[in-house]
Amino acid sequence: MPLARTGPLVTEAAAGRRAVAAFNIVTLEHAEAVIAGAEAAASPVVLQVSENTVAYRHGRLLPLARAAVAAAEAASVPVALHLDHVTRDALLRQAADAGFSSVMYDAAHLPYERNLAATRAAADWAHTNGLWIEAELGQVGGKDGGPPRAAHAPGARTDPHQARLFAAGSGVDALAVAIGNAHAMTSRTAALDHALLARLDKALSVPLVLHGSSGVPDGELARAVAGGIAKVNVGTALNIAMTGAIRVHLDTHPDAVDARGYLTVGRQAMAETVTRLIGALAAA
């Protein structure tokens, strides 16, 4: 089916107190697995390509983007493409021509006023070029190999009053919030601050996004969706599934050299993870 657009998927989910699952992809196998998992769950889905993944792919956006577009157009469920955690304006400006309908512009590491100004400029450009834009306020932590921030460290949680001013001043279409979540967690032990989420949900009129969801247990994810989260980002959970399945395959097939063998089991493990996590969100 035709490529879907992130904005309508998230907006409709928010209106129905539901959430769209968004999965970060690194390889074509990731994209195929996410789509297969979403098809098994009969659910729309968002494929996300991060700036870090573009760097891994020698700084080239188009090869993976074009593969993801082709996979999405062959899917039986709506699939949208999202460019994630963009810090470079040069990369932002490639999004529209590469098949992306949305972008997450990440200036959360900057002081508030500089974050606001940079995000405002990015939002103006994005809207002029037909892109839905997401930003982050509060620092989720755990990216680029850094440790998650302490839950009560200054700036580690999103302040509802500041978030309301930031959303209005920047013009973004959605806001990723820090409520006890962290990127790159390999254990599912995160405890979310649902009281803070309730205050953010009341303060903001734009959809709320949860980053670092791989470390959040299923029950916590369902509560977050019920509390107002409309887009849930997952990345590390796919890599855990893929790597674990490949390790088992190579341990039991020590003479294996054909990449198709171990990539097949890795792709299937990721697809099963996608279906399970979409089910967890639907439990809300």
C-alpha positions in Angstrom: 0.0 0.0 0.0 1.1 3.6 -0.4 3.6 4.9 2.2 1.7 6.2 5.3 2.4 9.5 7.0 3.5 9.6 10.7 1.5 12.7 11.6 -2.0 11.3 10.9 -1.0 7.9 12.5 0.1 9.6 15.8 -2.7 12.2 15.8 -5.4 9.6 15.4 -3.8 7.4 18.0 -3.7 10.3 20.5 -7.3 11.1 19.9 -8.3 7.5 20.7 -5.9 7.2 23.7 -3.9 4.7 21.8 -0.2 4.6 20.7 1.7 3.9 17.5 4.8 1.8 17.9 7.9 3.2 16.2 10.9 0.9 15.7 14.4 1.9 14.9 16.0 0.0 12.0 19.6 -0.5 11.2 19.5 -3.0 8.3 17.0 -4.2 5.7 16.4 -7.2 8.0 15.2 -4.8 10.7 12.8 -3.2 8.3 11.4 -6.5 7.1 11.1 -7.8 10.7 9.2 -4.7 11.9 6.8 -4.9 9.0 6.2 -8.7 9.4 5.6 -8.2 13.2 3.2 -5.3 12.5 1.4 -7.4 9.9 1.0 -10.2 12.4 -0.5 -7.7 14.9 -2.6 -6.1 12.1 -1.3 -2.7 13.2 0.2 0.3 11.6 3.8 1.0 12.4 6.6 3.6 12.0 10.1 2.7 10.7 12.7 5.0 12.2 16.2 5.7 11.0 18.4 7.5 13.5 21.3 9.9 12.8 23.5 7.3 14.5 22.4 4.7 12.0 23.1 7.1 9.1 26.6 7.6 10.5 27.0 3.8 10.6 26.0 3.6 7.0 29.0 5.8 6.0 26.9 9.0 6.4 24.5 8.0 3.6 20.8 8.2 4.2 19.4 7.1 0.9 20.4 3.4 0.6 18.5 2.3 3.8 15.8 4.9 3.2 15.0 3.6 -0.2 15.0 0.0 1.0 12.7 0.9 3.8 10.3 2.7 1.4 10.2 -0.3 -0.9 9.5 -2.6 2.0 6.8 -0.3 3.4 5.0 -0.1 0.0 4.8 -3.9 -0.1 3.3 -4.1 3.4 -0.3 -5.0 4.1 -0.5 -2.5 7.0 0.2 1.3 7.0 3.9 2.0 7.4 5.5 5.4 7.8 9.1 6.5 7.8 10.6 8.8 10.5 14.1 10.3 10.8 15.1 10.1 14.4 17.3 12.1 16.7 18.6 14.5 14.1 21.1 17.1 15.3 22.5 18.2 12.0 20.6 20.6 9.8 22.2 19.1 6.7 20.6 15.7 7.5 17.3 17.3 8.4 17.1 18.8 4.9 17.5 15.4 3.3 14.4 14.0 4.9 11.6 15.1 2.6 13.2 13.9 -0.6 14.1 10.5 1.0 10.6 9.4 1.7 10.3 10.5 5.4 7.1 12.2 6.5 8.4 13.1 9.9 11.6 13.9 11.8 12.6 14.2 15.5 14.9 17.2 15.9 17.1 16.7 18.9 18.5 19.8 20.6 17.7 18.6 24.1 21.4 18.7 25.0 21.4 22.5 24.6 20.4 25.0 27.3 16.7 25.7 27.2 16.8 29.0 25.2 19.1 27.6 22.6 17.1 24.4 22.4 14.0 26.5 21.8 15.5 28.6 19.1 17.1 25.7 17.2 13.9 23.7 17.4 11.8 26.7 16.3 14.0 27.1 13.2 13.9 23.3 12.5 10.1 23.3 12.9 9.6 26.2 10.5 11.7 24.4 7.9 10.0 21.1 8.5 6.5 22.5 8.1 7.4 24.5 5.0 8.6 21.2 3.5 5.6 19.1 4.6 7.2 17.3 7.5 5.7 16.5 10.9 8.2 17.3 13.6 8.9 15.9 17.1 11.3 17.3 19.7 12.5 16.4 23.2 12.4 18.3 26.5 14.2 16.9 29.5 17.0 14.5 28.9 16.2 10.8 28.6 19.8 9.9 28.7 21.5 6.6 27.7 22.4 7.7 24.1 25.8 7.4 22.5 27.0 5.0 25.1 26.4 7.4 28.0 24.7 6.2 31.2 21.1 7.0 31.9 20.7 10.1 34.0 19.7 9.8 37.7 15.9 10.1 37.9 16.0 13.2 40.0 19.0 15.0 38.4 18.4 18.5 37.2 16.8 18.3 33.7 16.3 14.6 33.9 12.5 15.0 34.0 10.3 17.1 31.8 8.7 20.0 33.6 5.1 20.4 32.6 5.0 24.2 32.7 8.2 24.5 30.7 7.0 21.9 28.3 3.8 23.8 27.6 5.8 27.0 26.9 8.3 25.0 24.8 5.6 23.3 22.6 3.9 26.7 22.0 7.2 28.5 21.3 8.8 25.9 19.1 5.7 25.0 17.1 6.5 21.2 17.2 3.8 18.7 16.5 4.8 16.2 19.2 7.0 16.2 22.3 9.1 13.4 23.7 9.1 13.5 27.5 11.5 12.3 30.2 9.5 10.5 32.9 12.0 7.9 34.1 12.7 6.3 30.7 16.3 5.8 29.3 17.8 4.9 25.9 19.7 1.7 25.3 18.5 -0.2 28.4 19.1 -3.9 28.1 17.0 -4.8 31.2 13.3 -4.1 31.4 13.4 -2.4 34.8 12.5 1.2 34.2 9.8 2.6 36.5 7.9 5.5 34.9 6.6 8.5 36.8 2.9 8.2 36.0 2.0 11.2 38.1 4.3 13.4 36.1 2.9 11.9 32.9 -0.6 12.9 34.0 0.5 16.4 34.6 2.2 16.6 31.2 -0.8 15.1 29.5 -3.0 17.8 31.1 -0.5 20.6 30.3 0.1 19.8 26.6 -2.1 19.8 23.6 0.4 18.0 21.3 0.9 14.2 21.3 3.4 12.8 23.8 6.2 10.4 22.8 8.1 7.9 24.9 11.7 7.3 24.0 13.9 4.5 25.5 10.9 2.1 25.7 13.0 -1.1 25.4 13.7 -0.9 29.1 10.1 -0.4 30.1 8.1 -3.5 31.2 4.9 -4.3 29.3 2.6 -3.3 32.1 4.4 0.1 32.4 4.0 0.6 28.7 0.3 -0.1 28.8 -0.1 2.4 31.7 1.9 5.0 29.8 -0.4 4.7 26.8 -3.5 4.9 29.0 -1.9 8.0 30.5 -1.4 9.9 27.2 1.6 8.5 25.4 0.7 8.4 21.7 4.0 7.2 20.1 6.4 4.6 21.6 9.9 4.4 20.3 11.8 1.0 20.5 15.3 0.2 19.3 17.4 -1.8 21.7 14.8 -4.5 22.1 15.1 -5.4 18.4 18.9 -5.6 18.6 18.7 -7.8 21.8 16.3 -10.2 20.0 18.4 -10.3 16.8 21.8 -10.8 18.5 20.4 -13.4 20.9 18.9 -15.5 18.1 22.1 -15.3 16.0 24.2 -16.3 19.0 22.1 -19.4 19.6 22.1 -20.3 15.9 25.9 -20.0 15.6 26.5 -21.9 18.8 24.4 -24.8 17.5 25.7 -24.5 13.9 29.5 -23.8 14.5 30.3 -24.5 10.8 27.7 -22.1 9.4 29.0 -19.5 7.0 26.0 -18.5 5.0 24.7 -15.2 6.4 21.2 -16.0 5.2 20.9 -18.7 7.8 21.6 -16.7 10.9 20.0 -13.5 9.5 16.8 -15.4 9.0 16.6 -16.5 12.6 17.6 -13.0 13.7 14.9 -11.4 11.6 12.2 -13.8 12.9 13.2 -13.1 16.5 12.8 -9.3 15.8 9.4 -9.8 14.2 8.2 -11.8 17.2 9.4 -9.0 19.5 7.6 -6.4 17.4 4.3 -8.3 17.6 4.6 -8.8 21.3 5.4 -5.1 22.0 2.5 -3.9 19.8 0.3 -6.2 21.8 1.5 -4.7 25.0 0.6 -1.2 23.8 -2.8 -2.4 22.7 -3.4 -3.8 26.2 -4.0 -0.2 27.3 
